[in-house]
Amino acid sequence: MRFNRDIFITFILLVVAIIFFGSSSFDPLLQDNFYNFQTHMWIVDETLQPYKFIFYDGIKRALLIVGAIFIFVYIYASYKKKLLSYQKGLLIVIIASILVPVVVGGLKKSTNMPCPHAEIRYNGEMPRTAVWECYTPEFAVKKDRACWPAGHASGGFALLSLYFLFHSRRNKILALMTAMSIGWSMGMYKMLVGDHFFSHTVITMLIAWLIVLLTAKMVNKIPYYQKLEEI
């Protein structure tokens, strides 16, 4: 895989996405479809079950369990020659599963961007702003608006790293489709309850893939795995 090329393309797409969504009205126009301006209610109540468990609490716990399983399998693969060829992919998945949520979570805390439900347009108190803009003095004192990018979906999009676990093209494509389905189902749920705009999930997806590519490039340079490929 041509890592440098793919990393560059992904980075450019990320910059373009940030500029496009930050300077256009695409997000609110789409988000309006999930909000009732008469009742001031979102199309899905965030406390409503079983949706909250399936798309929020449950999926978060499931991803933690899956991560633990990958760590166990990685260690187990060290003792099984038939699984040695999967060790590199497993390491990429483990590292990416940690880095993606950590990086996205760090960005959320530093950008101080409001969620849809916090914006004036949706009966909140914060003005709409781009990530590169500063708040006016009366709004600058309002902190803890950690809504950009989408942290919840980061765990799902970290699974894009599964692309590097499998060997066949068919399985690689299935892995990407599975990761995209999980990431976007988590992201869509947060849109429906008013916690995120569409762009928040797009940005998270691109950041996740960028981190996955950088992780894969780094792991591929480890001499141990280079020797395994020669065996």
N, C-alpha and C positions, 0 to 999 in steps of 0.2 A: 504494500500500500504506500502511496506517495504522501507521506505525512506532511511534509512542508507545504505542498500544494493545497491539501485539504484543510490544514490549519489556517492558511492564508485566506482561502475562500470562506471558511466558517467565520473568521474574524471580520471580514468585509461584510458578510451578511448580517452579522451582529450589529455592526456600526450603522448599516443602512436601516435595519429594523428600529434601532433606538431613535434615529433621526426621523424616520417616517412616522412612527407612532407618536413621537413627542411633538411633532409639528402639524399633525393632521387631527381631524375630528373623528377618525375611524372608530376609536375605542368607545367614546360615549354614544355614538350612533348605534353601535352594536349592543352595547350594554343596556340601552333604553328598552330593548326587547325583553329584558329580564326583570324589569321594574315597573310596578304599578304606581303611576304618579297620582292617582286618586286616593289610594289607600296607604301610600308610602310603604309598601311591602315588596319584598323581593319574591320572585317566582317560587323559590324554595326557601323554607324556614330552616336556618342552620341547626336548629334543635330537633328537627323532624327526623324520626327514625322510620325505616332502617337505613335511610340514606346517609345519616351522619356516621353511623358505624361502618357502613360499606365503603364510603368514599373518603372518610377522614380517620377516625380512630382505628377501625379495623385494618385498613390498608397500611397505615403507619406501623402497626404491630406486625403485620405480615412481612413487610419489607425488612424489619429488624430481624425477624426469624430467618428470612431468606439470607440476609447478610451473614448471620451466624453460621448457617449451613455452608455457605461458600468458604468461610474460613476453615471450617472443619474438613471439608472436601479438599481444600488446598493442602492442608497438613497431611491428610490421608494419601493424597496423590504422590507424596514424596516417597512412599513405601510401595507403590504399585507402578511397575514399568508401563503398564497399559494406559495409565492416566498421566504419565509424565508430560505428554504432548499437550495436555490441557492446563498445566501449571501456570504457564505464562498468561493465558487468558483469564484464569482464575485470579491471579494477582492483579491484573488490570481491573477486573470487576470489583475486587475488594477495595483497592485504592480509590477508584472512581466513586464507589458507593459512599466513601467517607468524604472525599474532597468536594464533590458536587454540592451536597447539602451545606457543608461548612462554608464554602465560598459564597453560595447564594444567600445563606443566612447572614454572612458578614456584610454583603452588599445591602441587604434589607435594612440592617441596623444603621448603616451609614448614609443611605440616600434620603431617609425621612420623607418618603412619598406616601400620600394618602390612599386608602382603599376607596373603591367606588362609594361605599356606604358613608364614608366620611366627607365626601365632596358636597358642596352646596347644591349641585344639580340633583342630588339624590337625598335631599333633606338633611345633609350633614353641615359641617361648619368650615370646611377647608376649600379653598379655591382650586380649580384644576391647574396643574403646572407640569412642565417638562422636567425631566431629571436633571438637566443642566441649569435650570432656572432657580433663582433664590426667592423665598417668600418675602412679601412686604412686612414691615415691622410688626404689625398687629397679628400676623400669622406665624412669624418666625419663632415666637416663644412656644408654640405648640409642638411638642416633640413626640417621640414614640409612634410615628406614623410609618411603621415598618411594613410596607406593602409592595415594594418594588425591588427585585423581581418576585416571582411566585415561589415562595419557599416550600409550600406543601407539595407541589408537583415535582420538586427537585429530586426527591427520592425515587419517583417513578422514572424520570428521565435519566437518572444515573444508570438505570438498567440498559441504556443504549450501549453500554460497555460490553454487554453480552455478545455483541457483534464479533468481538475479538476472542470469544471463548470457543466458538464453533469453527469447524474446518470447512465444511461444505457451503457452497453459495446458498443453497436452499435453506439451511439452518441459520445462516447469518441473516437472511432476509426475514425469516420467521422471528428471530430474536429482535430485530429492529421493529417489526410490526407489533410484537408483544409489548415492548418497552414504550412505543408511541401510544398504544392503546391505554396502558396503565397511566402514563404521564398525562395524557390529555383527558382521561376520565377524572383524574384528580383535579386537573386544572379547570375543567368545565364545571365541576361541582362548586368550586370556589367562585366561579363567575356567577352561577345561578343564585348563590346566597349573598352576593354583593361584596365579596372579599377581594376579588381581583378582576382586572380588565383582561381582555384577550391578549393584549400585548405583553402583559406580565408573564403569561405562560409561554408565549413565543420566545421572549428574551431568555427565560429559564431554559427552554429546550436548546437554544443555540449555545448558551453558556455551558450547559451540560455536555453537549457534543464536543465543544472546544476542549473542555477539561479531559474528556475521554480520549480524544486524539493526542493531547499532550502527554497524558498518562501512558498511552500505548507506545508512543515514541520513546519515552523514557525507559519503560520496561524492556523494549526491544533492544536497547543498548546495553543491558546487563549481560556480561560475558557468559554467565551460567546458562541463560536461555538461548544465547547464540550457539553454544555448544550442543544443547539439546536438539536444535534444529538440524545440526550436522550429523546427528546419530542416525 
